[in-house]
């Protein structure tokens, strides 16, 4: 459902949502993978679930970690780093958003 609103939710809907996020690590022949997972619930029912798999070439998964069931193509991609800056306060994160 990438990019879609779940059935029953409307753009601008002001219902309380519960967000759960977690990471799972797996061994991979080229290093280790991490799955970044998220689940959103409204009124006790899950309305969205997402998973994003990332490969860390040359890294090692924790001992005993299961093998990844995702075949991540490596190719000749250059190494890179991305830094996300997260505001220290919720008010800074929601600047420009309509008031609730």
Beta strands, then each sheet from edge to edge (+ up, - down):
strand 1: 17-28
strand 2: 31-42
strand 3: 45-57
sheet 1: 1+ 2- 3+
end
